[in-house]
Amino acid sequence: MTVTVDLSEQIYPHHCIESACEAFSHLGDLKLFPQSKGSVSVRISTSGNETMMMNEFLNYVLILSIEQYLNDKTPSA
C-alpha cells in the first residue's frame, strides 16, 4: 500500500524532509514530489503498516525541523 502526505516547506525545511527520507529508506520506498511552491509531497510505500510508518516519519521530520529552528535561533558563542 501507499500513503501520501503534503508538507509545507515553511514548517518543514526541505533538507529536513530529505534527511528523514534517507533515515527511513530502509523501511520502505519513499519518494519526494514537488507539489506547489513551498510544498512537497512524500509518498511512502511499504509492505508493513503504512499509517504507523507515516506517523513515525512525520514525528521524525518534526523533530529535525524543531532542532533546525532552535539551532538557527541560538546565538553562537
Secondary structure, DSSP 8 states (H G I E B T S, - for coil): -EEEEEEETTTS-HHHHHHHHHHHGGGSEEEEEE-STTEEEEEEE-SS-HHHHHHHHHHHHHHHHHHHHHHHHS---
